[in-house]
Amino acid sequence: MKAKVDQDLCIGAAICISIAPDVFELDNDGKSRVVDQTAGDEEMLREAVDSCPAQAITLVDDDGNQTYP
């Protein structure tokens, strides 16, 4: 399971970074991006997805198919 951030939806609230700081960081545009897919477990990633106010984060499988939410 991998996290994916939709840059068009991201508003840079950075809640995901507070939940999973080793997985996410802000880029030069102030939007979240994934820096290490292996740094978080499924529970942590789901919490980041659920906490995103812009609903910009999804979880996908190895084939890129959305698995959560």
Helices and strands as residue ranges (DSSP letters): E 2-5, H 15-19, E 24-26, E 32-34, H 42-51, E 57-60, E 66-68
